[in-house]
């Protein structure tokens, strides 16, 4: 038995020896990078290579002062060598120094953001905009143009000799013409442009500044935008108003994220809690796609930012606010369809 197993034992020992040699070669290659500073790696490395250069002493490291070295220069470096400062004023398209685009962080007009995507804005982009395009789209076959626009100005009835050679009269009820409705395509679907929230202080000359401060704090809390104060433009003796001294109103203008967040709070939180609320009047538009509605002090107190700190505001000083929603629509009908899709109810006769 021992004689028969001898060749097997020899082959096993030979294979183990070969495996040990291969393992030694692999470990030697692995340690080659760690011993490069001690042993010559190859003939390509020159004797005075940086790999063999000793480290600087501690005295040299402590004596290195880049600030003092820059001060000792006879001629200082230009200030714009390491950082780019855009020109303060725009001097035309042919000037050699052009400002960077507004989207660049180096621009003086750069505004960071947006940092979040409001739910209402996401719903508009994914659902409401395609639905509005389907509802408001008017198809014109290729090669045809929409019908001609009729006479928009009123003519005189010639009841007086002074009417002769006179220009046409403006429309009734307004000094200017309303906007023409352009055909709705995927390029001009109605959308929100901005929201203006303001409050007019009644009897501002007879009240102290506390009403103004509370109104500004409430507007800033519910809109996330610092309120702007407007003062009287004229002297009115009967109302004790002084020009540029008497504060009359505060206003906050919302765009972007703040606009969508404010409107979603109004639709989802405030309006459902108002008792016997009918909705926004159907005739509250200006004929150019801008709608307005008001909120009483009791409704303003239902905003989450005011309700959680309700004790911080005197109940009799909480202001009523007027909300003006500006859209890109050119008539009230398209603006009402847009706001109705976002959840704002309308009541009464709809005026176009």
C-alpha positions in Angstrom: 0.0 0.0 0.0 2.8 2.4 0.9 4.6 1.7 -2.4 1.5 2.4 -4.5 0.8 5.8 -2.7 4.3 7.1 -3.1 3.8 8.7 -6.6 0.6 10.4 -5.4 2.5 11.9 -2.4 5.3 13.2 -4.7 2.9 14.9 -7.1 1.0 16.5 -4.2 4.3 17.8 -2.7 5.3 19.2 -6.1 2.1 21.0 -6.6 2.3 22.6 -3.1 5.9 23.8 -3.8 4.7 25.4 -7.1 1.8 27.1 -5.3 4.2 28.4 -2.6 6.5 29.9 -5.3 3.7 31.6 -7.1 2.4 33.1 -3.8 5.8 34.4 -2.9 6.1 36.1 -6.4 2.6 37.7 -6.0 3.4 39.0 -2.5 6.7 40.4 -3.7 4.9 42.3 -6.5 2.4 43.6 -4.0 5.1 45.0 -1.7 7.0 46.6 -4.6 5.0 49.9 -4.3 5.6 50.1 -0.5 9.3 49.6 -0.8 9.8 52.0 -3.7 11.4 54.7 -1.5 13.9 52.2 -0.1 14.9 50.1 -3.1 15.4 51.2 -6.8 12.1 50.5 -8.5 13.5 50.4 -12.0 16.3 51.8 -14.1 13.9 54.6 -15.4 14.0 56.4 -12.1 16.9 58.9 -12.0 19.1 58.9 -8.8 18.0 62.4 -7.8 14.3 61.7 -8.2 11.6 63.2 -5.9 10.9 59.8 -4.5 14.3 59.8 -2.8 14.2 63.5 -1.7 14.1 63.8 2.1 11.3 65.6 3.9 11.9 69.3 4.9 13.0 69.9 8.4 10.6 71.2 11.0 12.3 74.6 11.1 11.7 75.2 7.4 8.0 74.2 7.8 7.5 76.6 10.7 9.3 79.5 9.0 7.1 79.3 5.9 4.7 82.3 5.9 2.9 82.8 2.6 1.1 85.9 3.8 4.3 87.7 4.7 5.8 86.6 1.4 3.0 88.2 -0.5 3.4 91.4 1.4 7.1 91.6 0.6 6.5 91.6 -3.1 7.5 94.8 -4.8 4.6 94.6 -7.2 1.4 93.2 -5.9 -0.7 90.8 -8.0 -3.8 92.1 -9.7 -7.0 91.6 -7.5 -8.8 89.7 -10.3 -6.2 87.0 -10.7 -7.7 84.4 -8.4 -11.4 85.4 -8.4 -13.6 86.9 -11.1 -15.7 89.9 -10.3 -18.3 90.8 -12.9 -18.5 94.4 -14.0 -20.7 96.6 -11.8 -22.4 98.3 -14.8 -23.4 96.9 -18.1 -21.6 98.9 -20.8 -23.2 97.4 -23.9 -22.7 94.2 -26.0 -19.5 95.5 -27.6 -17.6 96.1 -24.4 -14.7 93.6 -23.8 -15.9 92.8 -20.3 -19.3 91.1 -20.4 -21.2 90.1 -17.3 -21.8 86.3 -16.9 -25.4 85.0 -17.5 -27.9 85.4 -14.7 -27.9 81.6 -14.1 -24.2 81.7 -13.2 -23.4 81.9 -9.4 -20.8 84.6 -10.3 -23.5 87.0 -11.6 -24.6 89.9 -9.4 -28.2 89.1 -10.3 -28.0 85.4 -9.5 -30.8 84.2 -7.3 -30.3 80.7 -5.8 -33.1 78.2 -6.0 -35.6 76.7 -6.4 -34.9 74.4 -3.4 -38.2 72.5 -3.5 -41.1 71.7 -5.8 -44.5 72.7 -4.4 -47.2 70.1 -4.8 -49.5 72.5 -6.6 -46.8 73.4 -9.1 -46.1 69.8 -9.8 -49.8 69.0 -10.2 -50.1 71.9 -12.7 -47.2 70.7 -14.8 -48.3 67.1 -14.9 -52.1 67.3 -14.9 -53.7 70.7 -15.1 -51.7 72.1 -18.0 -52.6 69.3 -20.4 -56.3 69.4 -19.3 -56.4 73.2 -19.8 -54.9 72.8 -23.3 -57.7 70.3 -24.1 -60.4 72.6 -22.8 -59.3 75.9 -24.2 -57.7 74.7 -27.5 -59.3 76.0 -30.8 -58.2 74.1 -33.9 -57.5 76.0 -37.1 -56.8 73.8 -40.1 -53.4 74.3 -41.8 -53.5 77.2 -44.2 -56.4 79.0 -42.5 -56.3 82.0 -40.3 -58.7 83.0 -37.5 -61.6 85.3 -38.4 -61.1 89.0 -38.5 -61.5 91.1 -35.3 -64.5 93.4 -35.4 -64.6 97.1 -34.5 -63.5 97.5 -30.9 -63.9 101.2 -30.5 -67.3 103.0 -30.4 -68.3 105.5 -33.1 -70.2 108.7 -32.5 -73.9 108.9 -33.3 -73.7 112.2 -35.1 -76.3 113.7 -32.8 -74.2 116.9 -32.6 -72.3 118.8 -35.2 -69.2 118.5 -32.9 -69.1 114.8 -33.5 -67.8 115.2 -37.1 -64.2 114.3 -37.7 -63.8 113.1 -34.2 -61.8 110.0 -33.2 -63.5 106.8 -32.1 -64.6 106.5 -28.5 -63.1 104.1 -26.0 -65.2 101.2 -24.7 -67.8 101.6 -22.0 -66.6 101.5 -18.4 -62.9 101.6 -19.1 -60.4 104.1 -20.7 -58.4 101.4 -22.5 -59.1 98.4 -24.7 -59.2 94.9 -23.2 -56.6 92.4 -24.3 -57.3 90.2 -27.4 -57.6 86.5 -26.8 -54.9 84.7 -28.6 -55.5 81.1 -29.7 -54.4 78.7 -26.9 -51.6 76.4 -27.9 -49.0 74.4 -25.9 -46.9 77.6 -25.9 -49.3 79.9 -24.0 -51.3 77.7 -21.7 -52.6 80.0 -18.9 -50.5 79.8 -15.7 -49.9 81.8 -12.5 -47.7 84.8 -12.8 -47.7 86.4 -9.4 -49.9 86.9 -6.3 -50.2 90.3 -4.5 -51.4 90.3 -0.9 -52.0 93.7 0.6 -53.8 95.4 3.5 -55.0 99.0 3.7 -54.9 100.4 7.2 -58.2 102.2 7.9 -58.0 105.5 9.8 -54.2 105.2 9.6 -53.7 108.8 10.7 -55.8 108.3 13.9 -54.1 105.0 14.9 -50.7 104.4 16.3 -47.9 102.4 14.5 -48.8 99.1 16.3 -51.5 98.3 13.6 -48.9 98.8 10.9 -46.4 96.5 12.7 -49.0 93.8 13.3 -50.2 93.9 9.7 -46.6 93.6 8.4 -45.8 90.7 10.8 -49.0 88.8 9.8 -48.3 89.3 6.0 -44.8 88.2 6.4 -45.8 85.1 8.4 -48.5 83.9 5.9 -46.6 84.8 2.7 -42.9 84.2 3.6 -42.1 87.5 2.0 -41.1 90.7 3.8 -44.0 93.2 3.5 -43.5 96.6 1.8 -44.9 99.7 3.5 -46.6 102.4 1.4 -47.0 106.0 2.6 -49.3 108.8 1.6 -48.5 110.6 -1.6 -50.4 113.8 -0.9 -51.3 116.1 2.0 -55.0 115.7 2.9 -55.9 118.0 5.8 -59.4 116.5 6.5 -57.9 113.0 7.0 -54.8 114.3 8.8 -52.6 112.7 6.2 -49.1 113.9 5.7 -47.1 113.3 2.5 -44.4 110.6 2.8 -45.0 110.3 6.5 -48.4 108.6 7.1 -48.2 104.8 6.5 -51.3 103.8 4.5 -50.9 100.1 3.5 -48.6 97.1 3.4 -48.1 94.8 0.5 -46.3 91.5 -0.3 -45.7 90.3 -3.8 -45.3 86.5 -4.3 -43.6 84.7 -7.1 -42.3 81.2 -7.7 -42.4 78.8 -4.7 -44.0 81.3 -2.2 -46.8 81.9 -4.7 -47.7 78.2 -5.0 -47.3 77.5 -1.3 -49.6 80.5 -0.4 -52.3 79.5 -2.8 -52.3 75.9 -1.7 -52.7 77.0 1.9 -55.7 79.2 0.9 -57.4 76.4 -1.0 -56.6 73.4 1.3 -56.7 75.0 4.8 -58.4 78.4 4.9 -61.3 78.3 2.5 -62.8 74.9 3.8 -62.9 76.2 7.3 -64.8 79.4 6.6 -68.4 79.0 7.6 -71.0 79.3 4.8 -68.4 80.3 2.3 -69.9 80.7 -1.2 -66.7 81.3 -3.0 -65.1 84.0 -5.0 -67.4 86.3 -6.9 -67.6 85.5 -10.6 -67.3 89.2 -11.6 -64.2 89.9 -9.6 -61.9 90.1 -12.7 -60.5 93.1 -14.5 -61.1 91.7 -18.0 -57.3 91.0 -18.5 -57.0 87.7 -16.7 -56.4 89.0 -13.1 -58.8 88.0 -10.3 -59.2 89.3 -6.8 -60.8 88.2 -3.5 -60.7 89.2 0.1 -60.2 87.4 3.4 -61.7 88.7 6.7 -59.6 88.8 9.9 -61.2 85.6 11.1 -60.1 83.8 7.9 -56.5 85.3 8.2 -56.4 83.8 11.7 -56.9 80.3 10.2 -53.5 80.3 8.5 -51.2 77.7 10.2 -48.5 80.3 10.8 -50.9 82.7 12.6 -53.0 80.0 14.4 -50.0 78.3 16.0 -48.9 81.7 17.5 -52.3 83.2 17.8 -51.5 84.7 21.3 -48.7 86.7 19.8 -51.1 88.9 17.8 -53.8 91.1 19.4 -57.2 89.7 18.1 -58.5 93.2 17.2 -55.3 94.0 15.2 -55.3 91.0 12.9 -55.8 92.5 9.5 -58.1 91.6 6.6 -56.2 91.0 3.4 -57.0 91.4 -0.3 -55.5 88.8 -2.6 -54.9 89.6 -6.3 -54.1 86.6 -8.5 -52.3 87.6 -11.7 -52.3 85.1 -14.5 -51.0 85.0 -18.1 -54.5 84.6 -19.4 -55.9 87.5 -21.5 -59.5 87.3 -20.3 -61.4 86.4 -17.1 -62.9 83.2 -18.5 -59.5 81.5 -19.0 -58.3 82.8 -15.6 -61.4 81.4 -13.8 -60.9 78.0 -15.5 -57.3 78.0 -14.3 -58.1 78.9 -10.7 -61.1 76.5 -10.7 -58.8 73.7 -11.6 -56.7 74.6 -8.7 -59.6 74.4 -6.3 -60.9 78.0 -5.9 -64.7 78.0 -6.0 -66.7 80.7 -7.8 -70.3 81.9 -7.3 -72.7 84.3 -8.9 -72.8 85.5 -12.5 -69.6 85.1 -14.4 -68.6 88.3 -16.2 -66.2 88.1 -19.2 
